[in-house]
């Protein structure tokens, strides 16, 4: 039981710095707004060529 209390107590503490959090948020925004649209374009282009399961162009 003491182990569980210790773990629950640990979860209440900050395990990341403000700077670390800000860096992760910035990376997430970049991935969603820059990387994801580019990947989506490539997948849509490859899908337009035919069956995705046999399309070698899907290898990005």
BALOBA-1460 file (C-alpha; in Angstrom, 3 decimals):
// residues 60
<rec num="1" residu="x" x="0.000" y="0.000" z="0.000"/>
<rec num="2" residu="x" x="2.877" y="2.387" z="0.748"/>
<rec num="3" residu="x" x="4.162" y="1.820" z="-2.787"/>
<rec num="4" residu="x" x="0.850" y="2.926" z="-4.286"/>
<rec num="5" residu="x" x="0.760" y="6.048" z="-2.146"/>
<rec num="6" residu="x" x="4.297" y="6.914" z="-3.242"/>
<rec num="7" residu="x" x="3.403" y="6.495" z="-6.926"/>
<rec num="8" residu="x" x="0.266" y="8.587" z="-6.574"/>
<rec num="9" residu="x" x="2.255" y="11.260" z="-4.781"/>
<rec num="10" residu="x" x="4.830" y="11.257" z="-7.567"/>
<rec num="11" residu="x" x="2.161" y="11.840" z="-10.187"/>
<rec num="12" residu="x" x="1.198" y="15.107" z="-8.514"/>
<rec num="13" residu="x" x="4.672" y="16.577" z="-8.982"/>
<rec num="14" residu="x" x="5.946" y="18.296" z="-12.116"/>
<rec num="15" residu="x" x="7.962" y="15.831" z="-14.160"/>
<rec num="16" residu="x" x="8.815" y="18.334" z="-16.892"/>
<rec num="17" residu="x" x="10.151" y="21.857" z="-16.811"/>
<rec num="18" residu="x" x="8.249" y="24.797" z="-18.284"/>
<rec num="19" residu="x" x="10.901" y="25.012" z="-21.017"/>
<rec num="20" residu="x" x="10.531" y="21.310" z="-21.789"/>
<rec num="21" residu="x" x="6.760" y="21.693" z="-21.961"/>
<rec num="22" residu="x" x="7.038" y="24.692" z="-24.265"/>
<rec num="23" residu="x" x="9.416" y="22.796" z="-26.559"/>
<rec num="24" residu="x" x="7.014" y="19.847" z="-26.762"/>
<rec num="25" residu="x" x="4.067" y="22.135" z="-27.506"/>
<rec num="26" residu="x" x="6.067" y="23.892" z="-30.240"/>
<rec num="27" residu="x" x="7.037" y="20.539" z="-31.771"/>
<rec num="28" residu="x" x="3.427" y="19.348" z="-31.703"/>
<rec num="29" residu="x" x="2.269" y="22.529" z="-33.457"/>
<rec num="30" residu="x" x="5.008" y="22.148" z="-36.084"/>
<rec num="31" residu="x" x="4.076" y="18.519" z="-36.701"/>
<rec num="32" residu="x" x="0.377" y="19.327" z="-37.075"/>
<rec num="33" residu="x" x="0.757" y="22.479" z="-39.170"/>
<rec num="34" residu="x" x="3.842" y="21.713" z="-41.293"/>
<rec num="35" residu="x" x="4.689" y="18.002" z="-41.367"/>
<rec num="36" residu="x" x="1.186" y="16.506" z="-41.363"/>
<rec num="37" residu="x" x="-0.138" y="18.510" z="-44.336"/>
<rec num="38" residu="x" x="2.946" y="17.553" z="-46.372"/>
<rec num="39" residu="x" x="2.553" y="13.851" z="-45.555"/>
<rec num="40" residu="x" x="-1.169" y="14.069" z="-46.339"/>
<rec num="41" residu="x" x="-0.369" y="15.519" z="-49.775"/>
<rec num="42" residu="x" x="2.049" y="12.668" z="-50.501"/>
<rec num="43" residu="x" x="-0.400" y="9.988" z="-49.379"/>
<rec num="44" residu="x" x="-3.206" y="11.539" z="-51.431"/>
<rec num="45" residu="x" x="-0.934" y="11.712" z="-54.480"/>
<rec num="46" residu="x" x="0.070" y="8.071" z="-54.073"/>
<rec num="47" residu="x" x="-3.560" y="7.042" z="-53.537"/>
<rec num="48" residu="x" x="-4.537" y="8.788" z="-56.755"/>
<rec num="49" residu="x" x="-2.234" y="6.405" z="-58.634"/>
<rec num="50" residu="x" x="-4.298" y="3.369" z="-57.685"/>
<rec num="51" residu="x" x="-4.478" y="0.620" z="-55.088"/>
<rec num="52" residu="x" x="-2.571" y="1.754" z="-52.007"/>
<rec num="53" residu="x" x="-1.642" y="-1.758" z="-50.916"/>
<rec num="54" residu="x" x="0.381" y="-2.379" z="-54.076"/>
<rec num="55" residu="x" x="1.643" y="1.138" z="-54.677"/>
<rec num="56" residu="x" x="5.405" y="1.431" z="-54.200"/>
<rec num="57" residu="x" x="5.127" y="5.230" z="-54.240"/>
<rec num="58" residu="x" x="3.544" y="5.115" z="-50.786"/>
<rec num="59" residu="x" x="7.011" y="4.512" z="-49.331"/>
<rec num="60" residu="x" x="7.806" y="8.077" z="-48.329"/>
